[in-house]
Amino acid sequence: MPETFEVDRVDRIADILFGVATAKGLIGYGPLAKRVATRADFLSQPLDKVSRRAFDKGEPLWSALVVSRRTDRPKLRFYGLARTIRPEYAALGDEELWAQERDRCYKAAS
């Protein structure tokens, strides 16, 4: 049963992030966590799954749209994952990487 719940949560997060991309927006970890009935500090694994699944389907890394309230940027784990999944990001700074992936999200949702 926990596996099913986790898959449902991952699907729900992906749907929410597609909606955020459609509005060309961003969402905080806290508000996203509330929408999927969990805590913000429990989102790293589901966001990782959302991004890996999206990449496997040729989609952008939707987790680029989830930002910290303190920094208005994704957490460090996002940048590491993006550089692992997309080798072309290896030489980019965090700002450029984030801008490119955000733009991918917005274009895919429009």
C-alpha positions in Angstrom: 0.0 0.0 0.0 2.7 2.6 0.7 4.2 2.1 -2.8 0.8 2.9 -4.4 0.4 6.0 -2.2 3.9 7.2 -3.2 3.1 6.7 -6.9 -0.2 8.6 -6.5 1.7 11.4 -4.8 4.3 11.6 -7.6 1.5 11.8 -10.2 -0.2 14.5 -8.3 3.0 16.5 -7.9 3.6 16.2 -11.7 0.1 17.4 -12.4 0.5 20.4 -10.0 3.8 21.4 -11.5 2.4 21.2 -15.0 -0.3 23.6 -13.9 2.3 25.9 -12.4 4.2 25.8 -15.7 1.1 26.6 -17.6 0.8 29.8 -15.5 4.6 30.5 -16.0 4.9 30.5 -12.3 6.8 28.9 -9.4 5.6 27.2 -6.2 7.2 26.9 -2.8 8.0 23.7 -1.1 5.6 24.4 1.7 2.6 25.2 -0.5 3.3 22.1 -2.7 3.6 19.9 0.4 0.3 21.1 1.6 -1.4 20.3 -1.7 -0.2 16.7 -1.5 -0.7 16.3 2.2 2.9 15.9 3.3 5.7 17.9 4.9 8.0 20.1 2.8 11.0 18.2 4.1 9.5 14.9 2.7 9.4 16.2 -0.9 12.9 15.4 -2.0 12.3 11.8 -3.0 8.9 12.4 -4.8 10.4 15.4 -6.7 13.4 13.3 -7.7 10.9 10.7 -9.1 8.9 13.4 -10.9 12.1 14.7 -12.6 13.5 11.3 -13.6 10.1 10.1 -15.0 9.7 13.4 -16.9 13.2 13.1 -18.3 12.6 9.5 -19.4 9.5 10.8 -21.3 11.4 13.6 -23.0 9.8 16.2 -20.7 11.5 19.0 -18.7 12.5 18.5 -15.1 9.3 19.9 -13.5 11.0 20.2 -10.1 12.7 23.3 -11.5 9.5 25.1 -10.6 9.7 24.3 -6.9 11.5 27.0 -4.8 12.6 27.7 -1.3 10.8 30.5 0.6 14.2 31.8 1.8 16.0 31.9 -1.5 13.3 31.9 -4.2 15.4 29.2 -5.9 15.3 25.4 -6.0 17.3 23.6 -3.3 20.8 22.3 -4.0 19.6 18.8 -4.7 17.8 20.0 -7.9 21.0 21.3 -9.4 22.9 18.0 -8.7 20.1 16.0 -10.2 19.8 18.3 -13.3 23.6 18.0 -13.9 23.4 14.2 -13.5 20.5 13.8 -15.9 21.5 16.5 -18.4 25.2 16.3 -19.1 25.0 19.6 -21.1 24.4 21.4 -17.8 27.7 20.2 -16.2 29.6 23.5 -17.1 26.7 25.9 -16.4 26.3 27.9 -13.2 23.3 27.4 -11.1 21.4 30.5 -12.4 21.9 29.6 -16.1 21.0 26.0 -15.5 17.8 26.9 -13.6 16.8 29.5 -16.2 17.2 27.0 -19.0 15.2 24.3 -17.2 12.5 26.7 -16.2 12.2 27.8 -19.8 11.9 24.2 -20.9 9.0 23.8 -18.4 7.2 26.9 -19.6 7.6 25.9 -23.3 6.4 22.4 -22.7 3.3 23.6 -20.9 2.3 26.2 -23.4 
